[in-house]
Amino acid sequence: MPIIWTMWGIEMKFSGFMNVYLLDDMSWEYQFADRSLKAATLEELELLVNLYGLKWNILDENLAKESVEIDKNNHTGFLNVYFRNDTWYYRGSDLKATSLQVLKKRVMAKGLEWKETDRDMAYKTWKLDLRRFEK
């Protein structure tokens, strides 16, 4: 379980990577000096860190593996959508729902972008969510 740290009311979890934290909206942040880089996935964050010429290092192998697993298991195939504690969330807003279909309706009603980022993953995510309600 990642070590939790709270700063300015934001819950951050150490990731095992140098200067990288998992935020409460399931995004990742790399902090350096008084600046930071933020991305939805560790892969995107590592790319940003490298583009800025910063170092990407592992400080704790076990925590890093756990973070990679958390990141891998939270890909939904939809832009800004993540799942935590039996609830779907739309990153960057207060929108949430227990059903992916309801979240989609709320996102679109607010005029926000609903977009598939990975067609196969989105299809699997949609099917798994529907299965939750068939019981």
Salt bridges, closest charged atoms under 4 A:
GLU11 OE2 - LYS13 NZ 2.98
ASP25 OD2 - LYS38 NZ 3.38
GLU69 OE1 - LYS72 NZ 3.43
ASP71 OD2 - HIS75 NE2 3.80
ASP129 OD1 - ARG132 NH1 2.70
